[in-house]
């Protein structure tokens, strides 16, 4: 039989801590009916047990007060029955009403967590039996009153995040802190990423993008503009200078090559004269091209490049050849290796920059944060824009995922063990509930005294 202070016989004594540990360990076991196991963080802990001991002390106090008023009632009734007039009636009325108030509040408080005296009275043991409904109601309450778009928008607007963030970032030490955190995050992300995965993605992306875009028309337009602006002439000048210098240094090689290609039946002195003649004509031609900007060969080069630029843009055969050449170049293993190895170089460069406090990357990031913070702290339009983005993002999240958020509450409560939930809640709010019993005793006694006094005054 349950005691009137709400504790059963087995809840007292040295076995309580052991039972608490067993319940804590059992929190991870699957719950019956396929329901998720109670969360480990909701396990009944030693701290909860300490609070529960405080609750038991308050229960003892409230029960002691009930026994006291019962004793007072007995003594006052006995005094009244022995013929003592006056005060015994007032005291007995107050004590009687105090007992009624104490018993009523004891029943109400106990009915929250268990069945009073173990009796199957309807609408008792509310928390264990109605836990799932309470969780669903709590989720609905949170969704309707805290996760509505208007509430979230007004709350974020009232915070004035834009001005606060700007003032905070404008402080050098805060900018240094953010820069350091961003560097740590960047370094961590680069460390976690596998080079082979990133290289494969980068190579595939570059190749796919290059294959998807036709480059011939773009090359034609670029070449057309270069020729129109005369930008190719410096390249022609450089080629002529280098060709002239090469011929001067390798004249013998040129003449030997010409002589070596002559027929075998020609005299050697003829071959030599032909070789010298060819060499002199080549040298004269290259020298004239180098020294004469208006040389006809230069004009022929201009004409060729102009026609080629037009063919790149309009001639289907030329464009097809360029595309085939592009595909062949991209398909070569050497090119793919260059594309893939580019990530390794970029990765090492970024990690080194993130580690170095004086690197250009970190210095520029810090300067940008300071500039952004100073502007954000004073620019009302920027503040309004940033806060509008934050409000829109928050409203989108709560309106789109409100059902998931509220179901997290209801599902979490549903996963808790009913008895353990009841004990944990009682451990946290039980002391305050015992004050209700004490207040019920006092208020009941005062109400009974007042009713008795008014009744006598009215001659009842």
C-alpha positions as CSV (number, residue, x, y, z in Angstrom):
1,X,0.0,0.0,0.0
2,X,1.3,3.4,-0.9
3,X,2.1,5.8,1.9
4,X,0.2,9.1,2.2
5,X,3.4,11.1,1.5
6,X,3.6,9.5,-2.0
7,X,6.5,7.1,-1.4
8,X,6.1,3.3,-1.3
9,X,7.9,1.1,1.2
10,X,10.5,0.0,-1.4
11,X,11.5,3.6,-2.2
12,X,13.3,4.2,1.0
13,X,16.5,2.8,2.3
14,X,19.9,1.9,1.0
15,X,18.6,0.1,-2.1
16,X,17.6,3.4,-3.8
17,X,20.9,4.3,-5.4
18,X,21.4,0.8,-6.8
19,X,17.9,1.0,-8.4
20,X,18.7,4.4,-9.9
21,X,21.8,2.9,-11.5
22,X,19.8,0.0,-12.9
23,X,17.3,2.4,-14.4
24,X,20.1,4.5,-15.8
25,X,21.7,1.5,-17.4
26,X,18.3,0.3,-18.8
27,X,17.7,3.6,-20.5
28,X,19.5,2.4,-23.6
29,X,17.5,-0.9,-24.0
30,X,14.9,-1.0,-26.7
31,X,11.5,-0.1,-25.4
32,X,8.6,-2.6,-25.9
33,X,6.3,-2.2,-28.9
34,X,9.1,-1.2,-31.3
35,X,9.4,2.3,-29.7
36,X,12.8,3.9,-29.7
37,X,14.8,3.3,-26.5
38,X,14.9,6.2,-24.0
39,X,17.7,8.6,-24.6
40,X,20.8,8.1,-22.6
41,X,20.9,11.8,-21.7
42,X,17.5,11.3,-20.0
43,X,18.7,8.5,-17.7
44,X,18.0,8.8,-14.0
45,X,21.2,10.1,-12.6
46,X,22.8,10.5,-9.2
47,X,22.0,14.2,-9.3
48,X,18.3,13.3,-9.8
49,X,18.5,11.0,-6.8
50,X,19.9,13.8,-4.7
51,X,17.0,16.0,-5.7
52,X,14.6,13.1,-5.0
53,X,15.9,12.9,-1.4
54,X,15.1,16.6,-1.1
55,X,11.6,15.9,-2.4
56,X,11.2,13.1,0.3
57,X,12.2,15.6,3.0
58,X,9.5,18.0,1.8
59,X,7.0,15.2,1.7
60,X,7.8,14.4,5.3
61,X,7.3,18.0,6.2
62,X,3.9,18.2,4.5
63,X,2.8,14.9,5.9
64,X,3.9,16.0,9.4
65,X,1.9,19.1,9.1
66,X,-1.2,17.0,8.1
67,X,-0.7,14.8,11.2
68,X,-0.2,17.9,13.3
69,X,-3.6,19.4,12.3
70,X,-5.2,16.0,12.7
71,X,-3.8,15.9,16.3
72,X,-5.0,19.4,16.9
73,X,-8.5,18.4,15.6
74,X,-8.6,15.5,17.9
75,X,-7.6,17.5,21.0
76,X,-9.9,20.4,20.1
77,X,-12.9,18.0,19.6
78,X,-12.1,16.3,22.9
79,X,-12.0,19.6,24.7
80,X,-15.2,20.7,23.1
81,X,-16.9,17.4,24.2
82,X,-15.8,17.9,27.8
83,X,-17.7,21.1,28.0
84,X,-14.9,23.6,27.3
85,X,-16.6,26.5,25.5
86,X,-15.3,29.1,23.1
87,X,-12.0,28.4,21.5
88,X,-12.2,24.6,20.9
89,X,-14.9,25.1,18.3
90,X,-12.8,27.6,16.4
91,X,-9.7,25.4,16.6
92,X,-11.6,22.2,15.6
93,X,-13.1,23.9,12.6
94,X,-9.8,25.3,11.4
95,X,-8.0,21.9,11.9
96,X,-10.8,20.0,10.2
97,X,-10.7,22.3,7.1
98,X,-6.9,22.1,7.2
99,X,-7.0,18.3,7.0
100,X,-9.5,18.4,4.1
101,X,-7.2,20.9,2.2
102,X,-4.1,18.8,2.9
103,X,-5.8,15.6,1.8
104,X,-7.2,17.2,-1.4
105,X,-3.8,18.7,-2.4
106,X,-2.0,15.4,-1.5
107,X,-4.4,13.6,-3.8
108,X,-3.9,16.2,-6.6
109,X,-0.1,16.1,-6.3
110,X,0.1,12.4,-6.1
111,X,-2.2,11.9,-9.0
112,X,0.3,13.6,-11.3
113,X,2.8,10.8,-10.9
114,X,1.0,7.7,-9.7
115,X,-2.3,6.3,-8.5
116,X,-3.1,7.4,-4.9
117,X,-3.0,4.5,-2.6
118,X,-2.6,2.2,-5.6
119,X,-6.3,2.6,-6.4
120,X,-7.4,2.6,-10.1
121,X,-9.0,6.0,-9.8
122,X,-9.8,7.6,-13.2
123,X,-7.6,10.5,-14.3
124,X,-4.7,9.7,-12.0
125,X,-1.1,8.8,-12.8
126,X,-1.4,11.5,-15.4
127,X,2.3,11.8,-16.4
128,X,2.9,8.0,-16.9
129,X,-0.3,7.4,-18.7
130,X,-0.6,10.6,-20.7
131,X,3.1,11.0,-21.5
132,X,2.8,10.6,-25.2
133,X,-0.2,12.9,-25.4
134,X,1.6,15.5,-23.4
135,X,4.6,15.2,-25.8
136,X,2.3,15.7,-28.8
137,X,0.6,18.6,-27.2
138,X,3.9,20.2,-26.3
139,X,5.1,19.8,-29.9
140,X,2.0,21.4,-31.2
141,X,2.2,24.2,-28.7
142,X,5.8,24.9,-29.7
143,X,5.0,24.7,-33.4
144,X,2.0,27.1,-33.1
145,X,3.5,29.7,-30.7
146,X,7.3,29.6,-31.3
147,X,7.8,28.3,-34.9
148,X,5.4,30.5,-36.7
149,X,6.8,32.8,-39.4
150,X,5.5,36.0,-37.8
151,X,7.0,35.2,-34.4
152,X,10.4,34.2,-35.8
153,X,10.6,37.2,-38.1
154,X,9.6,39.7,-35.3
155,X,12.0,38.1,-32.9
156,X,15.0,38.3,-35.2
157,X,14.1,41.8,-36.2
158,X,14.0,42.9,-32.6
159,X,17.5,41.5,-32.0
160,X,19.1,44.0,-34.4
161,X,21.6,41.4,-35.5
162,X,23.0,43.6,-38.3
163,X,24.2,46.4,-36.0
164,X,25.5,44.1,-33.3
165,X,27.4,41.9,-35.8
166,X,28.9,44.9,-37.4
167,X,30.1,46.5,-34.2
168,X,31.5,43.1,-33.1
169,X,33.4,42.5,-36.3
170,X,34.7,46.1,-36.3
171,X,36.9,45.2,-33.3
172,X,40.3,44.0,-34.4
173,X,40.5,41.3,-31.8
174,X,37.2,39.9,-32.9
175,X,38.2,40.0,-36.6
176,X,41.4,38.2,-35.6
177,X,39.3,35.5,-33.9
178,X,37.0,35.0,-36.8
179,X,40.0,34.9,-39.2
180,X,41.7,32.3,-37.0
181,X,38.5,30.2,-36.8
182,X,37.9,30.4,-40.6
183,X,41.5,29.4,-41.2
184,X,41.1,26.4,-38.8
185,X,37.9,25.4,-40.6
186,X,39.5,25.7,-44.0
187,X,42.6,23.7,-43.0
188,X,40.4,21.0,-41.5
189,X,38.2,20.8,-44.6
190,X,41.2,20.6,-46.8
191,X,42.8,17.9,-44.6
192,X,39.7,15.8,-44.5
193,X,39.2,15.9,-48.3
194,X,40.9,13.1,-50.1
195,X,43.2,14.3,-53.0
196,X,42.1,11.5,-55.3
197,X,38.4,12.3,-54.9
198,X,38.9,16.1,-55.5
199,X,41.3,15.5,-58.4
200,X,38.8,13.2,-60.0
201,X,36.0,15.7,-59.6
202,X,38.1,18.6,-60.8
203,X,39.4,16.7,-63.8
204,X,35.9,15.5,-64.7
205,X,34.4,18.9,-64.3
206,X,37.1,20.7,-66.4
207,X,36.9,18.0,-69.1
208,X,33.1,18.0,-69.2
209,X,33.0,21.8,-69.4
210,X,35.6,21.9,-72.1
211,X,33.9,19.2,-74.2
212,X,30.5,20.9,-73.8
213,X,31.7,24.3,-75.0
214,X,32.8,24.8,-78.7
215,X,36.0,26.8,-78.6
216,X,36.6,27.5,-82.3
217,X,34.3,30.6,-82.6
218,X,35.8,32.1,-79.4
219,X,39.3,31.5,-80.7
220,X,38.3,33.1,-84.0
221,X,37.0,36.2,-82.4
222,X,40.0,36.5,-80.2
223,X,42.4,36.0,-83.2
224,X,40.4,38.5,-85.2
225,X,40.7,41.2,-82.6
226,X,44.4,40.5,-82.1
227,X,45.1,40.9,-85.8
228,X,43.0,44.0,-86.0
229,X,44.9,45.6,-83.1
230,X,48.2,44.5,-84.6
231,X,49.0,42.4,-81.5
232,X,50.5,39.6,-83.6
233,X,53.2,41.8,-85.1
234,X,55.3,41.6,-82.0
235,X,55.2,37.8,-82.3
236,X,56.2,38.0,-86.0
237,X,59.1,40.4,-85.0
238,X,60.3,38.0,-82.4
239,X,60.2,35.0,-84.8
240,X,62.1,37.0,-87.5
241,X,64.8,38.0,-85.0
242,X,65.2,34.5,-83.6
243,X,65.2,33.0,-87.2
244,X,67.9,35.4,-88.3
245,X,70.0,34.7,-85.3
246,X,69.6,31.0,-85.8
247,X,70.6,31.2,-89.4
248,X,73.7,33.2,-88.6
249,X,74.8,30.7,-86.0
250,X,73.9,27.6,-88.0
251,X,74.8,28.6,-91.6
252,X,77.0,25.5,-92.1
253,X,74.2,23.2,-91.0
254,X,71.8,24.8,-93.4
255,X,74.2,24.5,-96.4
256,X,75.1,20.9,-95.4
257,X,71.4,20.1,-95.3
258,X,70.9,21.5,-98.8
259,X,73.9,19.7,-100.2
260,X,72.8,16.4,-98.6
261,X,69.5,16.6,-100.5
262,X,71.0,17.1,-103.9
263,X,71.0,14.2,-106.4
264,X,74.0,12.0,-106.4
265,X,75.0,12.6,-110.0
266,X,75.6,16.4,-109.5
267,X,79.2,17.6,-108.9
268,X,80.0,18.5,-105.4
269,X,81.2,22.0,-106.2
270,X,77.7,22.6,-107.8
271,X,76.0,21.3,-104.6
272,X,78.1,23.6,-102.6
273,X,77.3,26.6,-104.7
274,X,73.6,25.8,-104.5
275,X,73.8,25.4,-100.8
276,X,75.5,28.7,-100.3
277,X,73.0,30.4,-102.6
278,X,70.0,29.0,-100.8
279,X,71.5,30.0,-97.4
280,X,72.2,33.6,-98.6
281,X,68.6,33.9,-100.0
282,X,67.1,32.6,-96.8
283,X,69.2,35.0,-94.7
284,X,68.4,37.9,-97.0
285,X,64.6,37.1,-96.9
286,X,64.6,36.8,-93.1
287,X,66.7,40.0,-92.7
288,X,64.3,41.9,-94.9
289,X,61.3,40.6,-93.0
290,X,63.0,41.6,-89.8
291,X,63.9,45.1,-90.9
292,X,60.9,46.0,-93.1
293,X,57.5,46.4,-91.4
294,X,55.8,46.6,-94.8
295,X,57.4,43.5,-96.2
296,X,55.0,41.5,-98.5
297,X,55.5,38.3,-96.4
298,X,54.2,40.2,-93.4
299,X,51.2,41.2,-95.3
300,X,50.7,37.6,-96.3
301,X,50.8,36.6,-92.7
302,X,48.2,39.2,-91.8
303,X,45.9,37.9,-94.6
304,X,46.4,34.3,-93.5
305,X,45.5,35.1,-89.9
306,X,42.5,37.2,-90.9
307,X,41.2,34.4,-93.1
308,X,41.9,31.8,-90.5
309,X,40.0,33.8,-87.8
310,X,37.0,34.0,-90.2
311,X,37.2,30.3,-90.9
312,X,37.2,29.5,-87.1
313,X,33.9,31.4,-86.8
314,X,32.1,30.4,-90.0
315,X,33.7,27.4,-91.7
316,X,32.2,24.1,-90.4
317,X,35.2,22.0,-91.5
318,X,37.7,24.2,-89.7
319,X,35.6,24.3,-86.6
320,X,35.2,20.5,-86.6
321,X,39.0,20.1,-86.9
322,X,39.5,22.3,-84.0
323,X,37.0,20.4,-81.9
324,X,38.7,17.1,-82.8
325,X,42.1,18.5,-81.9
326,X,40.7,19.8,-78.6
327,X,39.2,16.4,-77.7
328,X,42.5,14.7,-78.6
329,X,44.5,17.0,-76.4
330,X,42.1,16.7,-73.4
331,X,42.1,12.9,-73.8
332,X,45.8,12.6,-73.4
333,X,47.0,11.2,-70.1
334,X,49.6,13.9,-69.7
335,X,46.9,16.6,-69.8
336,X,44.7,14.8,-67.3
337,X,47.6,14.4,-65.0
338,X,48.3,18.2,-65.2
339,X,44.6,19.0,-64.4
340,X,44.5,16.6,-61.5
341,X,47.9,17.7,-60.1
342,X,46.7,21.3,-60.0
343,X,44.5,20.5,-57.0
344,X,47.5,19.3,-55.0
345,X,49.3,22.5,-55.6
346,X,46.3,24.6,-54.7
347,X,45.7,22.6,-51.6
348,X,49.2,22.9,-50.3
349,X,49.2,26.6,-51.0
350,X,45.9,27.2,-49.2
351,X,47.0,25.1,-46.2
352,X,50.2,27.0,-45.9
353,X,48.4,30.3,-46.2
354,X,45.8,29.3,-43.6
355,X,48.6,28.3,-41.1
356,X,50.6,31.6,-41.6
357,X,49.2,34.5,-39.7
358,X,51.0,36.9,-42.0
359,X,50.0,35.3,-45.2
360,X,48.3,37.4,-47.8
361,X,45.2,35.2,-47.6
362,X,44.7,35.8,-43.8
363,X,45.7,39.5,-44.0
364,X,43.2,40.1,-46.7
365,X,40.5,38.1,-44.9
366,X,41.1,40.1,-41.7
367,X,41.0,43.4,-43.6
368,X,37.8,42.5,-45.3
369,X,36.2,41.5,-42.0
370,X,37.2,44.8,-40.4
371,X,35.9,46.8,-43.4
372,X,32.7,44.8,-43.6
373,X,32.1,45.2,-39.8
374,X,32.7,49.0,-39.9
375,X,30.4,49.4,-42.8
376,X,27.7,47.1,-41.4
377,X,27.8,49.0,-38.0
378,X,26.9,52.3,-39.6
379,X,25.1,51.5,-42.9
380,X,21.4,51.1,-42.1
381,X,20.6,49.8,-45.6
382,X,23.1,47.0,-45.3
383,X,21.8,46.1,-41.9
384,X,18.3,45.9,-43.2
385,X,19.4,43.8,-46.1
386,X,21.3,41.3,-43.9
387,X,18.5,41.1,-41.3
388,X,16.1,40.6,-44.2
389,X,18.1,37.6,-45.4
390,X,18.4,36.2,-42.0
391,X,14.6,36.6,-41.4
392,X,13.7,35.0,-44.7
393,X,16.1,32.1,-44.1
394,X,14.8,31.5,-40.6
395,X,11.2,31.8,-41.7
396,X,11.8,29.3,-44.5
397,X,13.4,26.8,-42.1
398,X,10.7,26.9,-39.5
399,X,7.8,26.9,-42.0
400,X,9.4,24.2,-44.2
401,X,10.6,21.9,-41.3
402,X,8.1,22.8,-38.6
403,X,6.6,19.3,-38.7
404,X,10.0,17.7,-38.4
405,X,11.0,20.0,-35.5
406,X,7.7,19.4,-33.5
407,X,7.9,15.7,-34.3
408,X,11.4,15.7,-32.7
409,X,9.8,16.9,-29.5
410,X,6.9,14.4,-29.5
411,X,9.0,11.5,-30.7
412,X,11.6,12.2,-28.0
413,X,9.0,12.3,-25.3
414,X,7.4,9.1,-26.7
415,X,10.8,7.4,-26.4
416,X,11.1,8.0,-22.7
417,X,10.2,5.3,-20.2
418,X,7.0,6.3,-18.5
419,X,8.0,5.4,-14.9
420,X,11.5,6.9,-15.3
421,X,10.0,10.1,-16.8
422,X,7.6,10.4,-13.9
423,X,10.4,9.9,-11.4
424,X,12.7,12.4,-13.1
425,X,10.0,15.1,-13.4
426,X,9.0,14.6,-9.8
427,X,12.7,14.9,-8.7
428,X,12.9,18.3,-10.4
429,X,9.6,19.9,-9.4
430,X,8.5,17.7,-6.5
431,X,9.7,20.2,-3.8
432,X,7.5,23.0,-5.2
433,X,4.5,20.6,-5.4
434,X,5.0,19.7,-1.7
435,X,4.6,23.4,-0.9
436,X,1.2,23.2,-2.5
437,X,0.3,20.6,0.1
438,X,1.6,22.8,2.9
439,X,-0.2,25.8,1.5
440,X,-3.4,23.8,1.1
441,X,-3.2,22.8,4.8
442,X,-2.8,26.4,5.9
443,X,-5.3,27.9,3.5
444,X,-7.8,25.2,4.3
445,X,-7.4,25.9,8.0
446,X,-7.9,29.6,7.5
447,X,-10.9,29.0,5.3
448,X,-12.5,26.7,7.8
449,X,-11.9,29.2,10.6
450,X,-13.5,31.9,8.5
451,X,-16.5,29.8,7.6
452,X,-17.0,28.8,11.2
453,X,-16.7,32.4,12.4
454,X,-19.2,33.7,9.8
455,X,-21.6,30.8,10.7
456,X,-21.6,31.7,14.4
457,X,-22.0,35.4,13.5
458,X,-25.0,34.6,11.4
459,X,-26.5,32.4,14.2
460,X,-26.2,29.2,12.2
